[in-house]
Amino acid sequence: MNSVNYIGCCGAYCKTCQALIDKSCRGCKLGYDTGKRDIEKAKCAIKVCSMTKNYQICGDCLNYLSCEIIQGFYNKMDISIKNTSKQ
């Protein structure tokens, strides 16, 4: 399996996640490319948004810095997103 599939849509590396290790989570992307899982049934707003726009991670989106979905996720985790691009 391509290791990029283990990078979650939010940008986290799934193989370090305890939920994936103990099999209570199947990972963000695993199974969608083969049709074993259906994106229509996904509950994660980050995953749905990222995958329906055909991005590997939501950070690929031009609206990343202003996105309410990812900002809400990071705010829950008390993480801030800073614009580090040179203007």
C-alpha positions, 0 to 999 in steps of 0.5 A: 500500500502506498504510504501516502494513504496513511496520511489522514485527510487532516494531515495526521500520520495514521500509522502513529494513531492508536485507533488505527493500531488497535483497529477501532479505526480503518484510516481516512483513505483506506478502502475508498480507492478500491470501493470497499468503503463508500464516501457517502457513508463517511462521518468525518467532514474533513474526509468528505470535503477533501475526498470529494474535491480529490485532494490527498489532504485538506492542506492541498485546498486553496481555501485551507487557511479560511476553511471552517471545517479544518479550523474547527477541528484544530480549534478543538485540539487547541492548534492554530494554523499559521500562514507561513507562505511568503507574500 
